[in-house]
């Protein structure tokens, strides 16, 4: 376990200082990778951040097949990662950031490990357009599956738009992500496991298995609906989702 704590400290330091770190020389199992992630986040909690939810990754069947896995990955969200809608981020706070469009849920009730899609939706008080800022801390943005899990599944920040009534069909909502007014990605919520509510069901199971069951007030980022786009200083990013509205931010720095 001491070696896992050393890896967690290295990854946390890389994120805190926004400095790239070499890929892990030590091969990790999935269980060890999640242990590193938990230990790394514990350091953030000790600095005063608090967990506010989780993010899901590899929610595309094609991506899972490409990676040779049959399970999604996940990471933890903290209040220190929250970016206000319409505000500005500083490129200096990241190593090599990218952005991807998502759907976010906020819960009004706890979600147990085993839950149906109907029960999961009943526990949701709001759904919103969201942008996740992903930022692997590894040099050259190169990593293995367990590397990325250990690094909080590359989660670095998230921006959430206005909350809407979650009732209604969420299975095929159109996405348009623009950078500086130019369309860069077009997609659909169907890319998220066919329906993003299925990602919420999976999130409940994975969080409970990790001993951190989803609670009222938790936010769940359902996973990327398109490929990610690299960020650069001066950019303005905006996502519009059919029926849900828009969310945006700008990038400062040199």
C-alpha positions in Angstrom: 0.0 0.0 0.0 2.8 2.6 0.6 3.7 2.5 -3.0 0.1 3.2 -4.0 0.1 6.2 -1.7 3.3 7.4 -3.3 1.7 7.2 -6.8 -1.4 9.1 -5.4 0.9 11.8 -4.0 2.7 12.1 -7.4 -0.6 12.4 -9.3 -2.1 14.9 -6.9 1.0 17.0 -7.0 1.0 17.0 -10.8 -2.7 18.2 -10.8 -2.1 20.7 -8.1 0.9 22.2 -9.8 -0.4 21.7 -13.3 2.8 20.0 -14.3 3.0 16.8 -16.5 4.3 13.6 -14.8 5.8 10.5 -16.4 3.5 7.5 -17.2 3.4 5.0 -14.3 6.2 2.5 -14.5 4.3 0.3 -12.0 1.6 -1.9 -13.6 -1.6 -1.5 -11.6 -4.6 -3.7 -11.4 -8.1 -2.0 -11.7 -8.5 -2.4 -7.9 -5.2 -0.7 -7.3 -5.9 2.1 -9.8 -9.1 3.0 -8.0 -7.3 2.8 -4.6 -4.8 5.3 -6.0 -7.6 7.6 -7.2 -9.3 7.4 -3.8 -6.0 8.3 -2.0 -5.3 11.1 -4.4 -8.7 12.6 -3.8 -8.3 12.2 0.0 -5.4 14.6 -0.3 -7.8 17.2 -1.9 -10.3 16.6 0.8 -7.6 17.3 3.4 -7.0 20.6 1.7 -10.6 21.6 2.1 -12.3 20.4 -1.0 -15.4 18.2 -0.7 -16.9 15.6 -3.0 -20.0 16.7 -4.8 -20.6 13.8 -7.1 -19.0 11.5 -9.7 -18.2 11.5 -13.5 -18.6 8.6 -15.8 -16.2 7.6 -18.5 -16.2 5.2 -21.5 -20.0 5.4 -21.7 -19.8 4.7 -25.4 -20.1 1.0 -26.4 -17.6 1.6 -29.2 -15.1 3.1 -26.8 -15.4 0.1 -24.4 -14.8 -2.3 -27.3 -11.8 -0.2 -28.4 -10.3 -0.4 -25.0 -11.1 -4.1 -24.6 -13.2 -3.6 -21.5 -16.9 -4.3 -20.6 -17.3 -1.8 -17.8 -17.4 2.0 -17.6 -14.8 3.9 -15.6 -15.6 6.7 -13.2 -14.0 9.5 -11.2 -14.9 11.8 -8.3 -16.0 15.4 -8.6 -15.2 18.0 -6.0 -16.4 21.6 -5.4 -12.9 22.7 -6.3 -13.5 21.4 -9.8 -16.7 23.4 -10.4 -16.6 26.2 -13.0 -19.4 28.7 -13.1 -21.4 28.8 -16.3 -20.3 31.7 -18.4 -17.1 32.3 -16.5 -13.4 32.0 -17.4 -10.8 29.3 -16.8 -7.1 29.9 -16.8 -5.0 27.7 -19.1 -2.2 27.8 -16.6 -4.3 25.7 -14.2 -4.1 22.7 -16.5 -1.5 20.5 -18.2 -3.1 19.8 -21.6 -6.9 20.4 -21.2 -9.6 19.2 -23.5 -13.4 19.7 -23.4 -16.3 17.4 -24.1 -20.1 17.8 -24.1 -22.1 15.9 -21.6 -25.4 15.7 -19.7 -25.4 16.3 -15.9 -27.9 15.1 -13.4 -28.6 16.3 -9.8 -30.2 14.1 -7.3 -33.0 14.9 -4.9 -32.8 11.5 -3.1 -30.1 8.8 -2.5 -29.7 6.1 -5.1 -29.0 2.5 -4.0 -26.7 0.1 -5.8 -29.5 -1.7 -7.7 -32.0 0.6 -9.2 -34.2 0.6 -12.3 -34.0 3.4 -14.9 -37.5 4.6 -13.7 -36.4 4.7 -10.1 -33.2 6.5 -11.0 -35.1 9.1 -12.9 -37.5 9.5 -10.0 -34.5 10.5 -7.8 -33.4 13.2 -10.2 -34.4 16.8 -9.5 -32.8 18.3 -12.5 -30.9 17.6 -15.8 -28.6 20.1 -17.5 -26.2 20.7 -20.4 -22.7 20.3 -19.2 -19.1 20.6 -20.3 -16.3 18.5 -18.8 -12.8 19.7 -18.8 -10.6 16.7 -19.0 -6.8 16.9 -18.4 -4.6 13.9 -18.0 -1.6 14.7 -15.9 0.6 12.3 -17.8 3.3 13.5 -20.2 2.2 13.8 -23.9 -1.4 12.8 -22.9 -0.5 9.1 -23.1 -1.7 6.6 -20.6 -3.0 3.1 -20.1 -6.5 2.2 -18.8 -5.3 1.9 -15.2 -3.1 5.0 -15.5 -6.2 7.1 -16.4 -8.3 5.6 -13.6 -5.6 6.4 -11.1 -5.6 10.0 -12.4 -9.2 10.5 -11.4 -10.3 9.3 -14.9 -8.8 12.5 -16.3 -11.4 14.6 -14.7 -10.3 18.2 -14.0 -13.3 20.5 -14.1 -16.9 20.8 -15.1 -19.3 23.5 -16.1 -23.1 23.0 -15.7 -25.8 25.0 -17.4 -29.3 25.7 -16.1 -31.2 22.8 -14.5 -34.3 21.6 -16.3 -37.2 19.3 -15.4 -35.8 15.8 -16.0 -39.2 14.3 -17.1 -39.3 13.7 -20.8 -37.4 11.6 -23.3 -33.6 12.1 -22.9 -32.6 9.4 -25.2 -31.9 11.3 -28.4 -31.3 15.0 -27.7 -29.1 16.8 -30.3 -25.8 18.3 -29.2 -23.9 21.1 -30.9 -20.5 22.2 -29.4 -19.0 25.4 -30.8 -15.5 26.9 -30.2 -15.3 30.6 -31.2 -18.6 30.3 -32.9 -17.5 27.5 -35.2 -19.2 24.1 -34.8 -16.6 21.5 -33.7 -18.8 18.6 -32.6 -22.3 17.4 -33.4 -23.8 14.5 -31.5 -26.7 13.1 -29.6 -27.4 11.9 -26.1 -28.0 8.5 -27.6 -24.2 8.2 -27.7 -24.3 7.9 -23.9 -25.3 4.2 -23.5 -28.3 4.8 -25.7 -29.8 7.0 -23.0 -27.9 9.0 -20.4 -30.2 7.7 -17.6 -28.5 4.3 -18.1 -25.2 6.0 -17.1 -26.9 7.2 -13.9 -28.0 3.7 -13.1 -24.4 2.5 -13.6 -23.1 5.4 -11.5 -25.3 4.3 -8.6 -23.9 0.8 -8.8 -20.2 1.8 -9.0 -20.5 4.4 -6.3 -22.1 1.9 -3.9 -19.5 -0.7 -4.7 -16.8 1.8 -3.8 -18.5 2.6 -0.4 -19.6 6.1 -1.5 -23.3 5.7 -2.4 -24.9 8.5 -4.3 -26.8 10.9 -2.0 -29.3 13.7 -2.4 -27.5 16.8 -3.8 -24.9 14.7 -5.7 -24.1 15.6 -9.3 -23.5 12.9 -11.9 -21.8 13.7 -15.2 -23.2 11.1 -17.5 -20.2 10.8 -19.9 -19.0 12.3 -23.2 -21.4 12.4 -26.1 -18.7 13.2 -28.7 -15.0 13.3 -29.1 -13.1 15.9 -26.9 -11.6 19.1 -28.3 -8.3 20.5 -27.2 -8.4 23.9 -25.5 -6.3 26.9 -26.1 -6.1 30.5 -24.7 -8.6 32.9 -25.9 -11.2 30.4 -26.9 -15.0 30.6 -26.1 -16.7 27.2 -25.8 -20.4 26.8 -26.0 -22.6 23.7 -25.9 -26.3 23.8 -27.0 -28.4 20.7 -26.2 -31.9 20.3 -27.7 -34.6 21.2 -25.1 -32.0 21.6 -22.3 -30.4 24.9 -23.3 -26.8 26.0 -23.4 -23.6 26.2 -21.2 -20.4 28.0 -21.9 -17.1 29.3 -20.7 -14.0 31.1 -22.0 -10.3 30.3 -21.7 -7.8 32.8 -20.5 -4.0 32.6 -20.4 -1.0 32.8 -22.7 
